[in-house]
Amino acid sequence: MARLTPNEILKLSEPVEQVYSNIVDALLINMGKHFNSGHTLSTEQWEIRKLAELGQLNKESVEIIASLTGQNKELITAALENAVYMATKDIEPELKKAVQKGAIQNAAADNVIASQSIVQALNAYEQQAMDKLNLVNTTMLESTLAQYRKVITNTVNIERQMKAAQEVLNIATGKVITGTESRQQALRQALSQIHKEGFTGFYDRAGRKWSPEAYVNMDIRTTVHNTAIEAVKTRQEDYGVDIFRVSRHSGARPLCYPYQGRYFSWNNKSGTFTDGEGKRHRYSPISSTSYGKPAGLFGINCGHHPITMIPGVSIPRDRPEQDKEENDKVYAESQEQRRLEREIRYSKQKAAMMEAAGDKEGFEKEAVKIREKQADYNAFCKKTGRTKRLDRTQVFDYNKSVSAKAVAAAKRREKLETSLRSNPVKLPDGTFSKITEGTKISDIETFAGKGSKTDLRVKNFLVQNYGGSAENWQHSKGRGYIDTADGPKKAVIHWFYEENVGAKEIFVKGWSKK
């Protein structure tokens, strides 16, 4: 019986998948590096300077893609050949025994590798995969340049909007900041947008948009799986065997679940057959299933495989039928785990890009998200008993140094929030309350003192009253919930902070509508 499980398919395709995950990481980080300079230039000069770097970025992107895809052909060949071997290694001896018993005809080829039809199928799938990957490479390069231009355009537009607003707003409100700091904010917004969009241009037959790594993941896994299915089907044809049984596994997709454990004909026949124990079974045409649909039987990311059934010889051995409710539960858990893993990886990727761009504040914001998402992931795996797959959360060039900075940034945020929650908050009416228990402060922005380009005019007052160092005091704001007589209410909160002293002079600037 063919036994190429979803886990085995994953293992075979992962080397190619990892290549493209690394490429996306490297391209984004390299793009970030191009924006880690020129902050003191005027808007017009900065725009000209960055557009002039377009040729160099293209050259670097070509080099990144070429260096990381150099072994694509070897990786694909190895994956597909192993898929053929693993899919047929169990059925080949059974087929040969059936020939000896006179139950089926002998195959023209003595082994799988000698089967011309399998060799042809293998070559076709290999070429198909390489053509797809070459197209992905070209599309990624074009998209990198397009997204780079978009960052420049969006940064310029955002910065000009901020300058226009500055003319009508009092800068003392802290709502708008000037100079290089406004550039950094504008750039952060622009980089965040293209990171969210990713490298565009990847669509499946249904018109759905995919990231390059997700597109490659889907395509390579499907190709590996299709190769395995085709190998089994072809080898059955070599021996004149038509009937197969669909495997069972937990967490089956809705369009696959109804066919688990049932018998079908590759040649679209129907009827009955007797197994090796004398039991009769009904089989149906393969066309009566969801076979051929992207989300159907043996389709994209399907975990099922065909089990060859030789009439009068094969004995069905499979798991007992699984309860549909339990199946759906396992499937939902597997999807949720992958979502959490993608979220962690997404934040790590963005943090690495912000680090490369020299945006300390942007990096620290994302570092906090990484810590929160990792906590959610750990809690989920503990609750469900699922095995952690930390390899799926790794990012290329997210090294120990970057990781250590992220951990330190998250701890600093934790310390700040603890201090904010433990101190009274002055309300607009002059009374005092406190930050709601469990509240996470969002949209934190430091606009004066340490970590900004603006001088903190009240730093001496703060030192005299609370201590600490004048250079370390900062004025920041964020959004969080405040306890009120009517229950928790979201507010724009301001505070002064010195790491060794804590948060002081905390007050609500206004109630938030966000």
Long-range contacts (C-beta under 8 A, 24 or more apart in sequence): 1-90, 1-91, 1-94, 1-307, 1-308, 1-317, 2-87, 2-88, 2-90, 2-91, 2-228, 2-232, 2-305, 2-306, 2-307, 2-308, 3-86, 3-87, 3-90, 3-247, 3-305, 4-83, 4-86, 4-87, 4-225, 4-228, 4-305, 5-249, 5-303, 5-305, 6-249, 6-303, 8-86, 9-83, 9-221, 9-224, 9-225, 9-228, 9-303, 10-221, 12-79, 12-82, 12-83, 12-86, 12-224, 13-79, 13-217, 13-220, 13-221, 13-223, 13-224, 15-75, 15-78, 15-79, 16-72, 16-75, 16-76, 16-79, 16-133, 16-216, 16-220, 17-213, 17-216, 17-217, 17-220, 17-221, 19-68, 19-69, 19-71, 19-72, 19-75, 20-136, 20-212, 20-213, 20-216, 20-217, 21-213, 21-345, 21-395, 21-396, 22-68, 22-396, 23-64, 23-65, 23-68, 23-69, 23-140, 23-212, 23-213, 23-396, 24-140, 24-198, 24-199, 24-211, 24-212, 24-213, 24-349, 25-349, 25-352, 25-395, 25-396, 25-397, 25-398, 26-64, 26-68, 26-396, 26-397, 27-61, 27-64, 27-65, 27-140, 27-144, 27-199, 28-195, 28-349, 28-352, 28-353, 29-352, 29-353, 29-356, 29-396, 29-397, 30-57, 30-60, 30-61, 30-64, 30-356, 31-57, 31-144, 31-147, 31-148, 31-151, 31-191, 31-194, 31-353, 31-356, 32-191, 32-352, 32-353, 32-354, 32-355, 32-356, 32-357, 33-356, 33-357, 34-148, 35-151, 35-187, 35-191, 35-357, 35-358, 36-356, 36-357, 36-358, 37-358, 39-180, 39-183, 39-184, 40-180, 43-156, 43-159, 43-160, 43-163, 43-183, 46-156, 46-183, 47-152, 47-156, 50-152, 51-149, 51-152, 54-145, 54-148, 54-149, 57-144, 57-145, 57-148, 58-141, 58-144, 58-145, 61-140, 61-141, 61-144, 61-145, 62-141, 65-137, 65-140, 65-141, 69-133, 69-137, 72-130, 72-133, 73-126, 73-130, 76-126, 76-129, 76-130, 76-133, 76-220, 77-126, 79-220, 79-224, 80-122, 80-125, 80-126, 80-129, 80-223, 80-224, 80-227, 81-122, 83-224, 83-225, 83-227, 83-228, 83-231, 84-112, 84-118, 84-122, 84-227, 84-228, 84-231, 85-112, 86-228, 87-227, 87-228, 87-229, 87-231, 87-232, 87-305, 88-112, 88-231, 88-232, 88-235, 91-232, 91-235, 91-236, 91-308, 92-235, 94-308, 94-310, 94-313, 94-314, 95-235, 95-239, 95-241, 95-308, 95-310, 97-313, 98-239, 98-241, 98-310, 98-313, 99-239, 101-313, 103-310, 103-311, 103-312, 103-313, 104-239, 104-240, 104-241, 104-310, 104-313, 105-239, 105-240, 106-239, 107-235, 107-238, 107-239, 108-238, 109-238, 112-231, 112-235, 115-234, 115-235, 115-238, 117-234, 117-237, 117-238, 118-230, 118-231, 118-234, 118-235, 121-227, 121-230, 121-231, 121-234, 122-227, 122-231, 125-223, 125-226, 125-227, 125-230, 128-223, 129-219, 129-220, 129-223, 132-216, 132-219, 133-216, 136-202, 136-212, 136-215, 136-216, 139-199, 139-201, 139-202, 139-212, 140-199, 140-212, 142-201, 143-199, 143-200, 143-201, 143-212, 144-199, 146-200, 147-194, 147-197, 147-199, 147-200, 150-190, 150-193, 150-194, 151-187, 151-190, 151-191, 151-194, 152-190, 154-186, 154-189, 154-190, 154-193, 155-183, 155-186, 155-187, 155-189, 155-190, 156-186, 158-185, 158-186, 158-189, 158-190, 159-183, 159-186, 162-186, 174-447, 174-448, 174-475, 174-477, 174-494, 177-447, 177-452, 177-453, 177-454, 178-453, 178-454, 179-453, 180-453, 181-447, 181-452, 181-453, 181-454, 184-359, 184-361, 184-362, 187-357, 187-359, 188-354, 188-359, 188-361, 188-362, 191-353, 191-354, 191-357, 191-359, 191-362, 192-350, 192-362, 195-349, 195-350, 195-353, 204-294, 204-300, 205-294, 206-294, 218-300, 218-301, 221-300, 221-301, 222-299, 222-300, 222-301, 225-298, 225-302, 226-298, 228-305, 229-298, 229-305, 229-306, 232-305, 232-306, 232-308, 233-266, 233-306, 235-308, 236-266, 236-308, 237-266, 241-308, 241-309, 241-310, 242-266, 242-267, 242-269, 243-273, 243-283, 243-308, 243-309, 243-310, 243-311, 244-306, 244-307, 244-308, 244-309, 245-306, 245-307, 245-309, 245-316, 245-318, 246-297, 246-304, 246-306, 246-307, 247-304, 247-305, 247-306, 247-307, 247-318, 248-318, 248-319, 248-321, 248-322, 249-303, 249-304, 249-319, 250-322, 250-326, 250-327, 250-330, 250-331, 251-303, 251-327, 251-330, 251-331, 251-333, 251-334, 252-303, 252-304, 252-327, 252-331, 253-295, 253-302, 253-331, 254-328, 255-290, 255-293, 255-295, 255-296, 255-297, 255-299, 256-290, 256-296, 256-297, 256-299, 256-302, 256-303, 256-304, 257-324, 257-327, 259-289, 259-290, 259-297, 259-304, 260-304, 260-321, 260-322, 261-318, 261-321, 263-309, 264-288, 264-289, 273-309, 273-311, 274-311, 274-312, 275-309, 275-311, 275-312, 275-313, 275-314, 275-315, 275-316, 276-310, 276-312, 276-313, 276-314, 276-315, 277-315, 279-316, 281-309, 281-316, 333-384, 333-386, 334-386, 336-380, 337-377, 337-380, 337-381, 337-384, 337-386, 337-389, 338-392, 340-373, 340-376, 340-377, 340-380, 341-377, 341-389, 341-392, 341-393, 342-392, 343-373, 344-370, 344-373, 344-374, 344-377, 344-393, 345-392, 345-393, 345-394, 345-395, 347-373, 348-393, 348-394, 348-395, 348-398, 348-406, 349-395, 349-398, 351-398, 351-402, 351-406, 352-395, 352-397, 352-398, 352-402, 355-402, 355-405, 360-451, 361-445, 361-446, 361-451, 363-405, 363-406, 363-409, 364-409, 364-412, 364-413, 365-444, 366-406, 367-405, 367-406, 367-407, 367-409, 367-410, 367-413, 368-409, 368-410, 368-413, 370-406, 370-410, 371-406, 371-407, 371-410, 371-414, 372-440, 412-499, 413-444, 415-499, 416-441, 416-497, 416-503, 417-441, 419-497, 419-502, 419-503, 420-480, 420-493, 420-495, 420-503, 420-506, 422-502, 423-502, 423-503, 423-504, 423-506, 424-506, 425-482, 425-493, 425-506, 425-507, 425-508, 426-505, 426-506, 426-507, 426-508, 427-482, 427-484, 427-507, 427-508, 428-508, 428-510, 433-482, 433-483, 433-484, 434-482, 434-483, 435-480, 435-481, 435-482, 435-483, 435-493, 436-480, 436-481, 436-482, 436-483, 436-488, 439-480, 439-481, 439-488, 440-480, 441-478, 441-479, 441-480, 441-493, 442-478, 442-479, 442-480, 443-477, 443-478, 443-479, 444-476, 444-477, 444-478, 445-476, 445-477, 445-478, 446-474, 446-475, 446-476, 447-475, 447-476, 447-477, 448-474, 448-475, 449-473, 449-474, 449-475, 449-496, 450-474, 458-496, 462-496, 462-498, 462-504, 462-505, 465-504, 466-498, 466-501, 466-504, 467-498, 467-500, 467-501, 468-498, 468-500, 468-501, 469-498, 469-500, 472-498, 472-499, 472-500, 473-497, 473-498, 474-498, 477-509, 479-512, 479-514, 482-508, 490-514
